[in-house]
């Protein structure tokens, strides 16, 4: 600083260093030609002006900085040409491109770092006033914002709104790092309205109904990928999610495509191993089936009492059998799910018939101790069993196992809500009976 001014802010200093950069990045002999970016004849770069900042792109190992274009050996380039001979970029466009790229990878709003490796960058042609895109990449999106997005995409626009064409566009770039070279894994360029529709469809396809709050629950991308990891008793193991699954699910969401084929067997494997079906796993399972090529695989977010699918009914049947055991033996240590869940999911024919026969002992105890519970559970059990008793499948495919698990979760949740409702009715009836005068009969 000289006096009160920085020397690097002087126009003459800026011009000097710009010429120095052009001399260094233009090679021994400066080339001129057509720039692929701006379409003008200018002095061309020999190499990209600067690398991506260190640590900006997560990587599992190796160098943590890389060049966007790096052709150092004749075998790597077309016609054995190295550097940027086959990718002509002028000094101005090359400098601006790297400056913007480094700005995006440092931005919290326009960047999504994957938990294993890689990063996704997104932006729009115009400044987007709403927070739809930022909401999608948020770790914990608000349910009200998601519901507003789904409603806005499903509503038919008015004639005046339909005449106004939204010219804004959505762009996203997925980058990885391999031996100091940036790898472009995915590139998206679509109208902004289409991107919002894809995100709305993503939420609508995986939403799970929560009877306690009477609302549909939605889950962030990272949590759905982590649900394929190992359960540790209170949470998922942080680094147990399959490598690259989060990026694959993101590709599915932005392109409105089916999730990767490997996700279903991975998820089923963890459900069998952990014997745990929670809301994130149920959401991912519903997404996998909803975007299946089979039109039969369109599970509802909550219990579907009209479904005639044998696998779905088998899941419901197993849930009711578990409820019967819990009602008869509330202090039991090992439940039906602990002992028979995996066997019932894979081969329901033999397992469910055996459990249905064994439930007679539980009903005998309920008839003696809890007549109301006996009546309700027996009716529910025989109602489901009558629909599937003649067609109990011997073995289930992966997709059918997914339907079984969804049916089990839906019925299990519905049983819990019915027990809670019965308990509340009973508690409400006790004070009402106490207020009735002794000479007056209580209302039934």
ChimeraX attribute file (.defattr): number of C-alpha atoms within 10 A of each C-alpha:
attribute: neighborCount
match mode: 1-to-1
recipient: residues
	/A:1	8
	/A:2	6
	/A:3	6
	/A:4	6
	/A:5	9
	/A:6	9
	/A:7	13
	/A:8	11
	/A:9	10
	/A:10	11
	/A:11	9
	/A:12	11
	/A:13	12
	/A:14	13
	/A:15	11
	/A:16	11
	/A:17	12
	/A:18	14
	/A:19	12
	/A:20	12
	/A:21	15
	/A:22	19
	/A:23	15
	/A:24	15
	/A:25	18
	/A:26	22
	/A:27	14
	/A:28	9
	/A:29	8
	/A:30	14
	/A:31	15
	/A:32	15
	/A:33	14
	/A:34	15
	/A:35	21
	/A:36	13
	/A:37	14
	/A:38	12
	/A:39	11
	/A:40	12
	/A:41	13
	/A:42	17
	/A:43	19
	/A:44	26
	/A:45	30
	/A:46	25
	/A:47	25
	/A:48	21
	/A:49	20
	/A:50	15
	/A:51	19
	/A:52	21
	/A:53	17
	/A:54	11
	/A:55	13
	/A:56	19
	/A:57	23
	/A:58	19
	/A:59	20
	/A:60	11
	/A:61	10
	/A:62	10
	/A:63	14
	/A:64	19
	/A:65	21
	/A:66	23
	/A:67	20
	/A:68	20
	/A:69	15
	/A:70	18
	/A:71	20
	/A:72	13
	/A:73	11
	/A:74	12
	/A:75	11
	/A:76	13
	/A:77	17
	/A:78	11
	/A:79	9
	/A:80	10
	/A:81	15
	/A:82	19
	/A:83	20
	/A:84	19
	/A:85	16
	/A:86	12
	/A:87	17
	/A:88	22
	/A:89	28
	/A:90	27
	/A:91	23
	/A:92	18
	/A:93	16
	/A:94	19
	/A:95	16
	/A:96	12
	/A:97	15
	/A:98	19
	/A:99	15
	/A:100	11
	/A:101	16
	/A:102	16
	/A:103	14
	/A:104	18
	/A:105	23
	/A:106	16
	/A:107	12
	/A:108	11
	/A:109	17
	/A:110	18
	/A:111	22
	/A:112	19
	/A:113	19
	/A:114	19
	/A:115	19
	/A:116	17
	/A:117	18
	/A:118	23
	/A:119	22
	/A:120	24
	/A:121	21
	/A:122	20
	/A:123	17
	/A:124	17
	/A:125	12
	/A:126	11
	/A:127	8
	/A:128	14
	/A:129	6
	/A:130	8
	/A:131	10
	/A:132	19
	/A:133	19
	/A:134	16
	/A:135	16
	/A:136	22
	/A:137	19
	/A:138	15
	/A:139	14
	/A:140	14
	/A:141	16
	/A:142	15
	/A:143	15
	/A:144	11
	/A:145	14
	/A:146	20
	/A:147	17
	/A:148	13
	/A:149	19
	/A:150	19
	/A:151	12
	/A:152	14
	/A:153	17
	/A:154	12
	/A:155	8
	/A:156	10
	/A:157	11
	/A:158	8
	/A:159	8
	/A:160	7
	/A:161	10
	/A:162	10
	/A:163	9
	/A:164	8
	/A:165	8
	/A:166	11
	/A:167	10
	/A:168	14
	/A:169	17
	/A:170	20
	/A:171	16
	/A:172	18
	/A:173	16
	/A:174	22
	/A:175	21
	/A:176	19
	/A:177	26
	/A:178	15
	/A:179	14
	/A:180	16
	/A:181	19
	/A:182	20
	/A:183	17
	/A:184	14
	/A:185	15
	/A:186	13
	/A:187	14
	/A:188	15
	/A:189	13
	/A:190	15
	/A:191	16
	/A:192	20
	/A:193	15
	/A:194	16
	/A:195	22
	/A:196	20
	/A:197	17
	/A:198	19
	/A:199	23
	/A:200	24
	/A:201	18
	/A:202	23
	/A:203	24
	/A:204	19
	/A:205	22
	/A:206	27
	/A:207	23
	/A:208	24
	/A:209	20
	/A:210	14
	/A:211	13
	/A:212	10
	/A:213	8
	/A:214	8
	/A:215	14
	/A:216	18
	/A:217	20
	/A:218	24
	/A:219	21
	/A:220	17
	/A:221	21
	/A:222	20
	/A:223	18
	/A:224	23
	/A:225	25
	/A:226	23
	/A:227	27
	/A:228	25
	/A:229	22
	/A:230	20
	/A:231	19
	/A:232	10
	/A:233	9
	/A:234	6
	/A:235	9
	/A:236	16
	/A:237	14
	/A:238	12
	/A:239	12
	/A:240	14
	/A:241	22
	/A:242	18
	/A:243	13
	/A:244	14
	/A:245	23
	/A:246	21
	/A:247	24
	/A:248	15
	/A:249	21
	/A:250	21
	/A:251	20
	/A:252	18
	/A:253	21
	/A:254	19
	/A:255	16
	/A:256	18
	/A:257	15
	/A:258	18
	/A:259	21
	/A:260	13
	/A:261	10
	/A:262	10
	/A:263	19
	/A:264	19
	/A:265	15
	/A:266	15
	/A:267	22
	/A:268	23
	/A:269	16
	/A:270	18
	/A:271	22
	/A:272	15
	/A:273	12
	/A:274	16
	/A:275	17
	/A:276	15
	/A:277	18
	/A:278	11
	/A:279	19
	/A:280	23
	/A:281	22
	/A:282	23
	/A:283	23
	/A:284	27
	/A:285	24
	/A:286	25
	/A:287	23
	/A:288	22
	/A:289	25
	/A:290	20
	/A:291	19
	/A:292	17
	/A:293	10
	/A:294	10
	/A:295	9
	/A:296	10
	/A:297	19
	/A:298	17
	/A:299	20
	/A:300	18
	/A:301	20
	/A:302	19
	/A:303	19
	/A:304	15
	/A:305	12
	/A:306	7
	/A:307	13
	/A:308	12
	/A:309	16
	/A:310	22
	/A:311	28
	/A:312	24
	/A:313	27
	/A:314	30
	/A:315	27
	/A:316	29
	/A:317	28
	/A:318	31
	/A:319	25
	/A:320	23
	/A:321	24
	/A:322	20
	/A:323	22
	/A:324	23
	/A:325	19
	/A:326	15
	/A:327	19
	/A:328	23
	/A:329	14
	/A:330	11
	/A:331	9
	/A:332	9
	/A:333	7
	/A:334	8
	/A:335	16
	/A:336	16
	/A:337	16
	/A:338	12
	/A:339	11
	/A:340	16
	/A:341	23
	/A:342	20
	/A:343	16
	/A:344	25
	/A:345	28
	/A:346	19
	/A:347	18
	/A:348	27
	/A:349	20
	/A:350	14
	/A:351	18
	/A:352	23
	/A:353	14
	/A:354	11
	/A:355	17
	/A:356	15
	/A:357	9
	/A:358	13
	/A:359	16
	/A:360	13
	/A:361	11
	/A:362	17
	/A:363	22
	/A:364	14
	/A:365	15
	/A:366	22
	/A:367	14
	/A:368	10
	/A:369	12
	/A:370	14
	/A:371	13
	/A:372	11
	/A:373	18
	/A:374	21
	/A:375	13
	/A:376	12
	/A:377	19
	/A:378	18
	/A:379	12
	/A:380	16
	/A:381	19
	/A:382	14
	/A:383	12
	/A:384	17
	/A:385	20
	/A:386	10
	/A:387	16
	/A:388	19
	/A:389	16
	/A:390	9
	/A:391	12
	/A:392	19
	/A:393	17
	/A:394	12
	/A:395	17
	/A:396	19
	/A:397	12
	/A:398	14
	/A:399	18
	/A:400	20
	/A:401	25
	/A:402	26
	/A:403	27
	/A:404	27
	/A:405	26
	/A:406	29
	/A:407	30
	/A:408	26
	/A:409	22
	/A:410	24
	/A:411	25
	/A:412	21
	/A:413	18
	/A:414	18
	/A:415	17
	/A:416	14
	/A:417	14
	/A:418	12
	/A:419	14
	/A:420	13
	/A:421	12
	/A:422	13
	/A:423	12
	/A:424	11
	/A:425	11
	/A:426	11
	/A:427	11
	/A:428	11
	/A:429	11
	/A:430	10
	/A:431	10
	/A:432	11
	/A:433	14
	/A:434	10
	/A:435	9
	/A:436	12
	/A:437	9
	/A:438	9
	/A:439	6
	/A:440	7
	/A:441	9
	/A:442	12
	/A:443	7
	/A:444	4
